[in-house]
Amino acid sequence: MFDVVQTPLAASKGPISGTVRKGGLVLTAQIPKDPETGAIVPGDIEVQTRRTLANLKLAIEAAGGTLADVMMVQVFLIDAADAAGMNRVYAETFSAPFPCRATVVVKELLAPGMRIEIIAQAQLG
C-alpha cells in the first residue's frame, strides 16, 4: 500500500490522490490549477506551465523532496505548437541533469481551458 501525501494544493473534485508515496518513490500528477481555489488558471502555455510546475514543486516538497529528486516527467499538451513555450518555462524550473521526459500531444484534457498536464516521478533518499 502507498501513502497519500498531504499537500497545500486544493483537493481534486474527482476520486484522485494527486501525490502518493511508497518508501522513497513519489508519484504526482499536476495541472494548472490555483492552489487555493482549485480553478484552472487561465492563460497561454507559459502561464499554465509555470503554474503546473509550481504545483509540482509544492507536491514534491510536501513529500519531503526537491525538484532535484524528480527523475521522470510526462507532459501532455493539447497543441504541438505549445512545446516551445512549455520548454522555455521547463528550462527555468529544472536544471541539468534534466529528468527523463516524454511529451505527448493529446486531443484534449479533462478540464475546459486546460492546455497542459504533467505527471512526475521522484526518488527520495
PyMOL commands that set and color helices and strands:
alter all, ss='L'
color gray80, all
select helices_A, chain A and resi 45-62+67-69+80-93
alter helices_A, ss='H'
color red, helices_A
select strands_A, chain A and resi 3-4+19-22+25-30+70-77+100-105+116-123
alter strands_A, ss='S'
color yellow, strands_A
deselect
rebuild
show_as cartoon
